[in-house]
C-alpha cells in the first residue's frame, strides 16, 4: 500500500465476481467527497481491466493498482 496515501474508505470485494467489485466501488465513490481516496480489494482477475477502464471513462483517478498475495488492490481518488 502506498505509505503516504490517506485512505478515506475501503471496499472489500474479495470473493465477488465481475461486475460486483466495480459496482461496489462505484457505490462507495458516490458517497465520497472529491479528492478522497478509496482502497478496493478484489480477487476477480477481470477487475484489473474493469478498474483501468472505469478510471478512464469516469474521470476518477486510478492512483495505483497492485497484485498482493494473489489479490488485486486498487487505490482510486474521487474526481473533483
SVG drawing of the C-alpha trace seen along z (x, -y; Angstrom):
<svg xmlns="http://www.w3.org/2000/svg" viewBox="-24 -19 29 35">
<polyline fill="none" stroke="black" stroke-width="0.4" points="0.0,0.0 1.3,-3.5 2.8,-4.7 1.9,-8.4 -1.7,-7.9 -4.5,-8.5 -7.4,-6.1 -10.9,-7.5 -12.9,-4.4 -12.3,-0.7 -14.3,1.8 -13.6,5.5 -14.9,7.1 -12.8,10.3 -14.7,13.4 -17.1,11.4 -17.2,11.9 -17.3,9.3 -19.0,6.8 -19.6,6.7 -16.2,5.3 -16.6,2.4 -20.2,1.8 -19.3,1.7 -16.5,-0.7 -18.9,-3.0 -21.4,-2.9 -18.6,-3.9 -17.3,-6.7 -20.8,-8.1 -20.9,-8.7 -17.4,-10.2 -16.2,-13.8 -14.0,-15.0 -10.3,-14.3 -11.0,-11.4 -9.2,-8.1 -10.9,-4.6 -9.0,-1.4 -10.6,1.7 -9.6,5.3 -10.7,7.9 -9.9,11.5 -11.5,11.4 -8.8,11.1 -11.2,9.3 -11.2,6.4 -7.8,5.3 -9.3,4.4 -12.5,3.1 -10.9,0.6 -8.5,-0.8 -11.3,-1.4 -13.6,-2.8 -11.0,-5.3 -10.5,-6.4 -14.3,-6.8 -15.4,-8.2 -12.7,-10.8 -11.8,-9.3 -8.1,-8.7 -6.6,-5.2 -3.7,-6.1 -2.3,-2.6 -3.1,1.0 -1.2,3.8 -1.4,7.6 -0.5,8.6 -0.6,12.3 -3.0,13.1 -5.4,10.3 -6.0,7.2 -5.7,3.9 -6.8,0.5 -6.5,-3.0 -8.9,-5.5 -9.2,-9.2 -12.6,-10.6 -12.7,-13.2 -13.3,-16.9"/>
</svg>
